[in-house]
Amino acid sequence: MQAQRFFVEHCIKESKQILGIDQFQTRKWLAWQHQVALNFLVSSFILKEKLRNFDDLPLLSANDIKKWFVFNLYKEMPEEQFFDKMYDFHFIRQRDINNSYLRI
């Protein structure tokens, strides 16, 4: 049961930090319910994208998906450069994960 609790808490943490569920201020219950419903839809989309891309990008995070959307909106760099930066970031993250397991 503890392993399931971690993933639930991680999902709530992502909703607060990346999607901004804790930054919405409202005066009516209906507006709050609409905001939370939209947030759940976005969370389920992010989960679907993580599962769909798990074979190619196992460390894909909600922040990576958010950066990808911002990249598609503004196109500040070539697409190859963006994906190279993402792969480099994932390589560094995987190296840090492996190092933390070696310390135990």
C-alpha positions in Angstrom: 0.0 0.0 0.0 2.9 2.4 0.7 4.1 2.2 -2.9 0.7 3.4 -4.2 0.7 6.2 -1.8 4.0 7.6 -3.2 2.5 7.8 -6.7 -0.7 9.5 -5.5 1.3 12.1 -3.5 3.6 12.6 -6.5 0.6 13.3 -8.7 -0.7 15.8 -6.3 2.7 17.5 -6.0 2.9 17.8 -9.8 -0.5 19.3 -9.9 0.5 21.9 -7.4 3.9 22.7 -8.8 3.6 22.3 -12.6 -0.1 22.8 -13.3 -0.7 25.5 -10.6 -3.8 24.0 -8.9 -2.8 25.7 -5.7 -2.5 29.2 -7.3 -6.2 29.5 -8.3 -8.3 31.8 -6.2 -12.0 31.9 -6.5 -15.1 33.1 -4.6 -17.6 30.5 -5.8 -17.7 26.8 -5.5 -18.7 26.3 -9.1 -15.6 28.2 -10.4 -13.3 26.1 -8.1 -14.9 22.9 -9.3 -14.4 23.8 -12.9 -10.8 24.7 -12.3 -10.2 21.4 -10.5 -11.9 19.4 -13.3 -9.7 21.1 -15.9 -6.7 20.3 -13.8 -7.7 16.7 -13.6 -8.1 16.6 -17.4 -4.6 18.0 -17.9 -3.2 15.6 -15.3 -4.7 12.7 -17.1 -3.4 14.0 -20.4 0.1 14.2 -18.9 -0.1 10.7 -17.5 -1.3 9.4 -20.9 1.7 11.1 -22.6 4.1 9.6 -20.0 2.7 6.1 -20.6 2.7 6.5 -24.4 6.3 7.7 -24.5 7.7 5.4 -21.7 9.7 3.2 -24.1 11.6 6.2 -25.7 11.7 8.6 -22.7 11.3 6.7 -19.4 12.1 9.8 -17.3 9.6 12.0 -19.0 8.1 14.4 -16.4 5.2 16.8 -16.4 7.7 19.7 -16.5 9.2 18.2 -19.7 5.7 18.0 -21.3 5.1 21.6 -20.2 8.4 22.7 -21.8 7.5 20.9 -25.0 4.2 22.8 -25.2 6.0 26.1 -24.6 8.5 25.1 -27.3 5.7 24.4 -29.8 4.1 27.8 -29.1 7.2 29.9 -29.4 9.7 27.9 -31.5 12.8 29.6 -30.0 15.2 27.0 -31.3 15.2 24.2 -33.9 13.4 21.0 -32.9 16.5 18.9 -33.0 18.2 21.2 -30.5 15.2 21.1 -28.2 15.2 17.2 -28.2 19.0 17.1 -27.7 18.6 19.3 -24.7 15.9 17.0 -23.3 17.9 13.9 -23.9 20.9 15.4 -22.2 18.8 16.4 -19.3 17.4 12.9 -19.0 20.9 11.4 -19.3 22.1 13.6 -16.4 19.0 12.7 -14.4 19.5 9.0 -15.0 23.2 9.3 -14.0 22.2 11.0 -10.7 19.6 8.2 -10.0 22.2 5.6 -10.6 24.7 7.4 -8.3 22.2 7.6 -5.6 21.6 3.8 -5.7 25.3 3.2 -5.6 25.6 5.2 -2.3 23.1 3.0 -0.5 
